[in-house]
């Protein structure tokens, strides 16, 4: 875990947002969401600003709680959360059949935890695409510390308009990131364009499952809590993701919800009934301590005004994620592997 202390959390809160503007940024972010009366069309139209504000506000919390890899993983009994996350990243690298020296693109790379792990595991050069300046600055610092700064780097850009030539990469992956795209087809089309013919794109997507009932008010509330707490314009169904891949030109090799049949529920670290020393900061007790610590830091002026509000909507997200997982209406682990044909006629 790279940033362990309370003062590190406080100093990072708000990211690149001026500390005096954090509260107003929280208020603007909240207005985008249905939970506070916002419309889906507005979220999609303003997704870049919305997602940037979200990650400026929450990255320090994420790093404090999760370490460098901000994602879930299917988990075996007696396996730690960190072990499962590493295995999940290695699985993705193996599905892409990565070879030493290849050029790989990580779409929506966060601060680069998976990027560094996959680069070291596969001896590849990985470029992380991210539109958030604060996360990129953290990622570059962590790349330097890990000693991968010569083979791995970041590009600040919108994944709906990538600044790369056609056929640039030997492989592309995304880990719980393209769910932020306002349009899956548009995002997958850009990935298709920059991927070399005959090569693969693999991803873990956040999706509503077939068990989700859009007419069920409880289901709608859970979905809205996840959207506001995780910076999402909308959560697509697994079927919508597959349809978008095919429309973009990909040949879908295989897909599966890896949450189904996992020996340990993916949402366990956030479950209020669960306690673990290994992932203490994610547990109910750990979140209680974090909430009160942030309140104290804000009161003392060490954390900017609005920090507690960020913690509040992250708590809503945790509640929504756990309930969505329990009811099996939501999964963060919908995996797919897809190939760009060798020629457009294939």
Secondary structure, DSSP 8 states (H G I E B T S, - for coil): ----SHHHHHHHTTTTS-GGGHHHHHHHHHHTSGGGT--HHHHHHTHHHHHHHHHHHHHHHHHHHH-S------B-TT--HHHHHHHHHHHHHHHTT--TT-EEEEET-TTSHHHHHHHHHHT-EEEEEES-HHHHHHHHHHHHHHT-TTT-EEEE--TTS--S-TT-EEEEEEES-GGG-S-HHHHHHHHHHHEEEEEEEEEEEEEE-TT--TT-HHHHHHHHHHHHHHT-S---BHHHHHHHHHHHTEEEEEEEETTTT-SB-TTGGG-TT---STTGGGSHHHHHHHHHHHHHHHHTTSS-TTHHHHHHHHHHHHHHHHHHHHTTSEEEEEEEEEEE-SSTT-
